[in-house]
Amino acid sequence: MRKILGYRMHKSLGRARRSAWEPLAMLVAAVAVVFVGSTFVDVDAITGQATAKFVNCNGQAHAFCVVDGDTIRFEGEKIRISDIDTPEVFSPKCATEAALGRRATWRMQELLNQGEVTLVRSGSRDVDRYGRKLRVVQRNGQSLGEILVAEGLARRWDGARRSWCG
């Protein structure tokens, strides 16, 4: 008997039966090469983790990118960072909001690229009215949103939108 992928099989089963496992073994090996030390993702669960390179979305749907200061794409899934509100970059009401929104977007991208982050479900709602997952983004238990708040680039989300224009 021979052991292949944790299963025993008789030599008499022949090459045809063994070759059926080869594509699966190659796929498992390829996935392991891509993901080892790179990314673990389970966005639909309460928590997901990632160490990945986040880029600016720039209107395109990248797997890991920053849409704006409080919205990201995580493994292609749109995530609304639920503990903060940042200035708008797509429909700002004034030049001050536009500039602050760009800074918040850039800073969130910088923070995300500093190491592994964890997405934590918070509150009773899983998604917002736009279908985005609601998550708090943390590193070592600290909210990245709180860093933006401390730096004046975001407000704690309290359920009300307020103007960034003076």
C-alpha positions as CSV (number, residue, x, y, z in Angstrom):
1,M,0.0,0.0,0.0
2,R,1.1,3.5,-0.7
3,K,0.0,6.7,1.1
4,I,-1.0,9.6,-1.1
5,L,-2.4,12.9,0.3
6,G,-3.3,11.1,3.5
7,Y,-5.2,8.3,1.8
8,R,-3.9,4.7,1.4
9,M,-4.4,2.9,-1.9
10,H,-3.4,-0.5,-3.3
11,K,-0.8,-0.7,-6.1
12,S,-3.5,-2.6,-8.0
13,L,-5.6,0.6,-8.4
14,G,-3.0,1.6,-10.9
15,R,-1.7,4.8,-12.4
16,A,-5.1,6.0,-13.6
17,R,-6.5,6.4,-10.0
18,R,-3.3,8.0,-8.8
19,S,-3.3,10.6,-11.6
20,A,-6.7,11.7,-10.5
21,W,-5.1,13.1,-7.3
22,E,-2.2,14.8,-9.1
23,P,-4.1,17.9,-10.3
24,L,-5.5,18.3,-6.7
25,A,-2.0,18.0,-5.2
26,M,-0.7,20.6,-7.7
27,L,-3.5,23.0,-6.9
28,V,-2.9,22.6,-3.2
29,A,0.8,23.2,-3.7
30,A,0.1,26.3,-5.8
31,V,-2.3,27.8,-3.3
32,A,0.2,27.1,-0.5
33,V,2.9,28.9,-2.4
34,V,0.7,32.0,-3.0
35,F,-0.7,32.2,0.5
36,V,2.0,31.1,2.9
37,G,3.1,34.2,4.8
38,S,0.9,36.4,2.6
39,T,-2.8,36.3,3.3
40,F,-5.5,34.5,5.3
41,V,-8.9,35.8,4.4
42,D,-12.4,34.9,5.6
43,V,-14.4,38.1,5.1
44,D,-17.8,36.5,5.7
45,A,-16.8,35.3,9.1
46,I,-16.7,37.6,12.1
47,T,-13.0,38.1,11.7
48,G,-10.6,38.1,8.8
49,Q,-6.9,38.7,8.8
50,A,-4.6,39.9,6.0
51,T,-1.0,40.9,5.4
52,A,-1.3,42.1,1.9
53,K,-0.2,45.1,-0.2
54,F,-3.0,47.6,-0.3
55,V,-3.1,50.0,-3.2
56,N,-5.3,53.0,-4.0
57,C,-8.4,51.7,-5.8
58,N,-8.5,54.7,-8.2
59,G,-11.9,53.6,-9.4
60,Q,-10.8,50.1,-10.1
61,A,-11.7,46.9,-8.1
62,H,-8.4,45.6,-6.8
63,A,-8.4,42.7,-4.4
64,F,-6.8,44.8,-1.6
65,C,-7.2,48.5,-2.0
66,V,-8.3,51.7,-0.3
67,V,-11.4,53.4,-1.8
68,D,-11.3,56.3,0.7
69,G,-10.4,56.9,4.3
70,D,-13.3,54.7,5.6
71,T,-13.9,52.2,2.8
72,I,-11.5,49.5,1.6
73,R,-11.6,46.4,-0.5
74,F,-10.4,43.3,1.3
75,E,-10.1,40.2,-0.9
76,G,-12.3,42.0,-3.4
77,E,-15.1,42.5,-0.8
78,K,-16.1,46.1,-0.1
79,I,-15.7,46.9,3.6
80,R,-17.0,50.0,5.4
81,I,-14.7,50.8,8.4
82,S,-17.5,51.1,10.9
83,D,-16.0,53.0,13.8
84,I,-15.1,56.2,11.8
85,D,-16.3,58.7,9.3
86,T,-13.8,60.4,7.0
87,P,-14.2,63.3,4.5
88,E,-15.5,62.5,1.0
89,V,-13.1,62.2,-1.9
90,F,-15.6,61.5,-4.7
91,S,-18.2,64.2,-3.9
92,P,-16.7,66.6,-1.5
93,K,-18.7,69.7,-0.6
94,C,-15.6,72.0,-0.5
95,A,-11.9,72.1,-1.3
96,T,-11.0,71.6,2.4
97,E,-13.0,68.3,2.5
98,A,-11.4,67.1,-0.7
99,A,-7.9,67.7,0.6
100,L,-8.6,66.2,4.0
101,G,-10.3,63.2,2.3
102,R,-7.2,62.6,0.1
103,R,-5.0,62.7,3.2
104,A,-7.3,60.3,5.1
105,T,-7.2,57.9,2.1
106,W,-3.5,58.0,1.8
107,R,-3.0,57.6,5.6
108,M,-5.3,54.6,5.8
109,Q,-3.4,53.0,2.9
110,E,-0.1,53.6,4.8
111,L,-1.5,52.2,8.0
112,L,-2.9,49.1,6.3
113,N,0.5,48.4,4.7
114,Q,2.4,48.5,8.0
115,G,1.6,44.9,8.9
116,E,-1.1,42.3,9.5
117,V,-4.6,43.7,10.2
118,T,-7.7,42.1,11.6
119,L,-11.3,42.9,10.5
120,V,-13.7,42.6,13.5
121,R,-17.4,42.7,13.3
122,S,-18.8,45.2,15.7
123,G,-22.4,46.0,16.5
124,S,-25.6,44.2,15.4
125,R,-25.5,44.9,11.7
126,D,-23.3,42.9,9.3
127,V,-23.7,45.2,6.2
128,D,-24.7,48.8,5.6
129,R,-27.4,50.0,3.2
130,Y,-25.0,49.8,0.3
131,G,-24.1,46.2,0.9
132,R,-20.7,46.8,2.3
133,K,-19.5,44.7,5.2
134,L,-19.2,46.7,8.4
135,R,-15.9,46.0,10.2
136,V,-13.4,47.7,12.6
137,V,-9.9,47.4,11.2
138,Q,-7.4,46.6,14.0
139,R,-3.7,45.8,14.4
140,N,-2.8,44.2,17.7
141,G,-6.2,45.2,19.2
142,Q,-5.9,48.9,18.2
143,S,-8.3,50.4,15.8
144,L,-6.7,52.0,12.8
145,G,-9.7,54.3,12.6
146,E,-8.8,55.6,16.1
147,I,-5.4,56.5,14.8
148,L,-7.0,58.6,12.0
149,V,-9.3,60.3,14.6
150,A,-6.3,61.2,16.8
151,E,-4.6,62.7,13.7
152,G,-7.6,64.8,12.9
153,L,-8.3,62.8,9.6
154,A,-11.5,61.2,10.8
155,R,-14.4,61.4,13.4
156,R,-15.7,58.6,15.5
157,W,-18.8,57.3,13.7
158,D,-21.9,58.1,15.7
159,G,-24.5,57.5,13.0
160,A,-24.7,61.1,11.8
161,R,-23.0,62.7,8.8
162,R,-21.6,66.2,9.6
163,S,-20.0,68.7,7.3
164,W,-16.2,68.9,6.9
165,C,-16.5,72.4,5.4
166,G,-16.1,74.7,8.3
